[in-house]
Amino acid sequence: MFTFLLVVQAIIAALLVTVILMQRSEGGGLTSGGSPGGLMSARGAADFLTRSTAVLATLFIAMSILLAVLAATRGSSTIDTSLARQPAPAQVAPAEGDAAAPLAEGAAPANGSDDADIPIAQ
C-alpha cells in the first residue's frame, strides 16, 4: 500500500508541476502561444488552472502527511548495518630491534629508497 501511495504522490507532483507551468505569468506561461479561441476562453482556462493548482497542492500536502505517518508507523526498529564502516584494526607498536621501527625525523630509510617523507604510524 505504501508503494502505491508513493506512486500516486509522484503522479500528483508531476501534474502539479505541469499545471503550474501552464499558467500565464507576467512573461507568459507554456500556453501563451496559439489562438485564444480554443475549447475554453482565456479567463475560463485561468480559473480552471488556478482551481486545479489549489486542489493538486492540497492533495500533495495531504499525501505527504499520510506517507510520513505511514512510514513512521510501519518501519521496523532494526537498523541495517550491512553498509556500516568497520572499525580500523588496532596497530601494534614494533619492537626496538625490528626493521619496521619508525625513522627519526629527517633520517633516510635503510633500503636507500626515497620514502623518507611518508609518515609512519606509531
DRENRONU-756667 format. One line per 4 residues: their letters; for each residue x, y, z of N, C-alpha, C. Coordinates in Angstrom, 1 decimal. Example, Ala and Ser with C-alpha at 12.3 -4.5 7.8 and 13.67 -1.06 7.14 Angstrom:
REM DRENRONU-756667
as	13.2,-5.7,7.8,12.3,-4.5,7.8,13.2,-3.3,7.8  12.8,-2.2,7.1,13.7,-1.1,7.1,12.9,0.0,7.9
END
This chain:
REM DRENRONU-756667
mftf	0.8,-1.2,0.0,0.0,0.0,0.0,0.9,1.3,0.0  2.0,1.2,0.8,2.9,2.3,0.8,3.5,2.7,-0.5  3.8,1.6,-1.3,4.4,1.8,-2.6,3.4,2.5,-3.6  2.1,2.0,-3.5,1.0,2.5,-4.3,0.8,4.0,-4.0
llvv	0.8,4.4,-2.7,0.6,5.8,-2.3,1.8,6.6,-2.8  3.0,6.0,-2.7,4.2,6.8,-3.2,4.1,7.0,-4.7  3.6,6.1,-5.5,3.4,6.3,-6.9,2.4,7.4,-7.2  1.3,7.3,-6.4,0.2,8.4,-6.5,0.8,9.7,-6.2
qaii	1.6,9.8,-5.2,2.3,11.1,-4.8,3.1,11.6,-5.9  3.9,10.7,-6.6,4.7,11.2,-7.7,3.9,11.6,-8.9  2.8,11.0,-9.1,1.9,11.4,-10.2,1.3,12.8,-9.9  0.8,13.0,-8.7,0.3,14.3,-8.2,1.4,15.4,-8.4
aall	2.6,15.1,-8.0,3.7,16.1,-8.1,3.9,16.4,-9.6  3.9,15.4,-10.5,4.1,15.7,-11.9,3.0,16.6,-12.5  1.7,16.2,-12.1,0.6,17.0,-12.5,0.7,18.5,-12.0  1.1,18.6,-10.7,1.2,19.9,-10.1,2.2,20.8,-10.9
vtvi	3.3,20.2,-11.2,4.4,20.9,-11.9,3.8,21.3,-13.3  3.1,20.4,-14.0,2.6,20.7,-15.3,1.6,21.8,-15.3  0.7,21.8,-14.3,-0.4,22.8,-14.2,0.2,24.2,-13.9  1.2,24.2,-13.0,1.9,25.4,-12.7,2.6,26.0,-13.9
lmqr	3.2,25.2,-14.6,3.9,25.7,-15.8,3.0,26.2,-16.9  1.8,25.7,-16.9,0.8,26.1,-18.0,0.2,27.4,-17.7  0.2,27.9,-16.4,-0.4,29.1,-16.1,0.3,30.3,-16.7  -0.4,31.3,-17.0,0.2,32.5,-17.6,0.7,33.4,-16.5
segg	1.9,33.8,-16.7,2.5,34.7,-15.7,2.8,36.1,-16.4  3.6,36.9,-15.8,3.9,38.2,-16.5,4.6,38.0,-17.8  5.5,37.0,-17.8,6.2,36.7,-19.1,5.5,35.8,-20.0  4.4,35.2,-19.6,3.7,34.2,-20.4,4.1,32.8,-20.0
glts	3.1,31.9,-19.8,3.4,30.6,-19.5,3.6,29.7,-20.7  3.5,28.4,-20.6,3.6,27.5,-21.7,2.5,27.6,-22.7  1.3,28.1,-22.2,0.2,28.2,-23.1,0.0,29.6,-23.7  1.1,30.4,-23.6,1.0,31.8,-24.1,0.8,31.9,-25.6
ggsp	1.3,30.9,-26.3,1.1,30.9,-27.8,-0.2,30.4,-28.2  -0.5,30.5,-29.5,-1.8,30.0,-30.0,-2.9,31.0,-30.0  -4.0,30.6,-30.5,-5.2,31.4,-30.5,-6.0,31.3,-29.3  -6.6,32.3,-28.8,-7.5,32.2,-27.6,-8.8,31.6,-27.8
gglm	-9.2,31.4,-29.1,-10.5,30.8,-29.4,-10.4,29.3,-29.4  -10.0,28.7,-28.3,-9.9,27.2,-28.2,-11.2,26.6,-27.6  -10.9,25.6,-26.8,-12.0,24.9,-26.1,-12.6,25.8,-25.0  -11.8,26.5,-24.3,-12.2,27.3,-23.3,-11.8,28.8,-23.5
sarg	-12.4,29.7,-22.9,-11.9,31.1,-23.1,-10.7,31.3,-22.3  -10.0,32.4,-22.4,-8.8,32.6,-21.7,-9.0,32.8,-20.2  -10.2,33.4,-19.9,-10.5,33.6,-18.4,-10.9,32.2,-17.8  -11.7,31.4,-18.6,-12.1,30.1,-18.1,-10.9,29.2,-17.8
aadf	-9.9,29.3,-18.7,-8.7,28.4,-18.6,-7.9,28.9,-17.4  -7.9,30.2,-17.1,-7.1,30.7,-16.0,-7.8,30.2,-14.7  -9.1,30.3,-14.6,-9.9,29.9,-13.4,-9.7,28.4,-13.2  -9.7,27.6,-14.3,-9.6,26.1,-14.2,-8.2,25.8,-13.7
ltrs	-7.2,26.5,-14.2,-5.8,26.2,-13.8,-5.5,26.6,-12.4  -6.1,27.7,-12.0,-6.0,28.1,-10.6,-6.6,27.2,-9.6  -7.8,26.7,-10.0,-8.5,25.8,-9.1,-7.8,24.4,-9.1  -7.3,24.0,-10.2,-6.7,22.7,-10.3,-5.3,22.8,-9.5
tavl	-4.7,23.9,-9.5,-3.4,24.1,-8.8,-3.7,24.0,-7.3  -4.8,24.6,-6.8,-5.1,24.5,-5.4,-5.5,23.1,-5.0  -6.3,22.4,-5.8,-6.7,21.1,-5.5,-5.5,20.1,-5.5  -4.6,20.2,-6.5,-3.4,19.4,-6.5,-2.4,19.7,-5.4
atlf	-2.3,20.9,-5.0,-1.4,21.3,-3.9,-2.0,20.7,-2.6  -3.3,20.8,-2.4,-3.9,20.3,-1.2,-3.7,18.8,-1.1  -3.9,18.1,-2.3,-3.7,16.6,-2.3,-2.2,16.3,-2.1  -1.3,17.1,-2.6,0.1,16.8,-2.4,0.5,16.9,-0.9
iams	0.0,17.9,-0.3,0.3,18.1,1.2,-0.3,17.0,2.0  -1.6,16.7,1.7,-2.3,15.6,2.4,-1.6,14.2,2.2  -1.1,14.0,1.0,-0.4,12.7,0.7,0.9,12.7,1.4  1.6,13.8,1.5,2.9,13.9,2.2,2.7,13.6,3.7
illa	1.7,14.2,4.3,1.5,13.9,5.7,1.1,12.4,5.9  0.3,11.9,5.1,-0.1,10.5,5.2,1.0,9.6,5.0  1.9,9.8,4.0,3.1,9.0,3.8,4.0,9.1,5.0  4.2,10.2,5.6,5.1,10.4,6.7,4.5,9.6,7.9
vlaa	3.2,9.6,8.1,2.6,8.9,9.2,2.8,7.4,9.0  2.5,6.9,7.8,2.7,5.5,7.4,4.1,5.0,7.6  5.1,5.9,7.1,6.5,5.5,7.2,6.9,5.4,8.7  6.4,6.2,9.5,6.8,6.2,10.9,6.2,5.0,11.7
trgs	5.0,4.6,11.3,4.3,3.5,12.0,4.7,2.1,11.4  5.1,2.0,10.2,5.3,0.7,9.6,6.7,0.3,9.7  7.7,1.2,9.9,9.1,0.8,9.9,9.4,-0.1,11.1  10.4,-0.9,10.9,10.9,-1.8,12.0,12.0,-1.0,12.8
stid	12.2,-1.5,14.0,13.2,-0.8,14.8,14.6,-1.3,14.6  14.8,-2.2,13.7,16.2,-2.7,13.5,16.9,-1.8,12.5  18.2,-1.7,12.6,19.0,-0.9,11.7,19.8,-1.8,10.8  19.8,-1.5,9.5,20.6,-2.3,8.6,22.0,-1.9,8.7
tsla	22.9,-2.8,9.1,24.3,-2.4,9.3,25.2,-3.0,8.2  24.6,-3.4,7.1,25.3,-4.1,6.0,26.3,-3.2,5.3  26.1,-1.9,5.3,27.0,-0.9,4.7,27.7,-0.1,5.7  27.7,-0.5,7.0,28.4,0.3,8.0,29.9,0.1,7.9
rqpa	30.6,1.1,8.2,32.1,1.1,8.2,32.6,0.2,9.3  33.5,-0.6,9.0,34.1,-1.4,10.1,35.2,-0.6,10.8  35.4,-0.8,12.1,36.5,0.0,12.8,37.9,-0.5,12.3  38.8,0.4,12.3,40.2,0.1,11.8,40.8,-0.8,12.8
paqv	41.6,-1.8,12.4,42.3,-2.7,13.3,43.3,-1.9,14.1  43.5,-2.4,15.4,44.4,-1.7,16.3,45.8,-2.0,15.8  46.7,-0.9,15.8,48.1,-1.1,15.4,48.9,-1.5,16.5  49.8,-2.4,16.3,50.8,-2.9,17.3,52.1,-2.1,17.1
apae	52.6,-1.6,18.2,53.9,-0.9,18.2,55.0,-1.9,17.9  56.0,-1.6,17.0,57.1,-2.5,16.7,58.1,-2.6,17.8  58.8,-3.7,17.9,59.8,-3.9,18.9,61.0,-3.0,18.6  61.9,-2.9,19.5,63.1,-1.9,19.3,64.0,-2.4,18.2
gdaa	64.3,-3.6,18.1,65.2,-4.0,17.1,64.6,-4.4,15.7  63.3,-4.1,15.6,62.5,-4.5,14.5,62.9,-3.6,13.3  62.9,-4.2,12.1,63.2,-3.4,10.9,62.1,-2.4,10.5  60.9,-2.6,11.0,59.8,-1.7,10.8,59.7,-0.6,11.8
apla	60.7,-0.4,12.6,60.7,0.7,13.5,60.6,2.0,12.8  60.0,3.0,13.4,59.9,4.3,12.8,61.2,5.0,12.7  61.4,5.8,11.6,62.6,6.5,11.3,62.6,7.8,12.2  63.8,8.2,12.5,63.9,9.5,13.2,63.6,10.6,12.2
egaa	63.2,11.8,12.7,62.8,12.9,11.9,63.9,13.3,10.9  63.7,13.2,9.6,64.6,13.6,8.6,65.6,12.5,8.2  65.6,11.3,8.8,66.5,10.3,8.5,66.1,9.6,7.3  67.1,9.1,6.5,66.8,8.4,5.3,66.5,6.9,5.6
pang	65.7,6.2,4.9,65.5,4.8,5.2,66.7,3.9,4.8  66.8,2.8,5.5,68.0,1.9,5.3,68.0,1.3,4.0  66.9,1.1,3.3,67.0,0.4,2.0,67.4,1.3,0.8  67.6,2.6,1.1,68.1,3.5,0.0,67.0,4.1,-0.8
sdda	65.7,3.8,-0.5,64.6,4.4,-1.3,64.4,5.8,-0.8  63.5,6.5,-1.6,63.2,7.9,-1.3,61.9,8.1,-0.5  61.6,7.2,0.4,60.4,7.2,1.2,60.4,7.9,2.5  61.4,8.8,2.7,61.6,9.5,4.0,60.4,10.4,4.3
dipi	59.7,10.9,3.3,58.6,11.9,3.6,57.3,11.2,3.9  57.2,9.9,3.8,56.0,9.2,4.1,55.9,8.9,5.6  54.8,9.5,6.2,54.7,9.3,7.7,54.4,7.8,8.0  55.0,7.4,9.1,54.8,6.0,9.6,54.0,6.1,10.9
aq	52.9,5.3,10.9,52.0,5.3,12.1,52.8,4.8,13.3  52.6,5.4,14.4,53.3,4.9,15.6,52.4,4.4,16.6
END
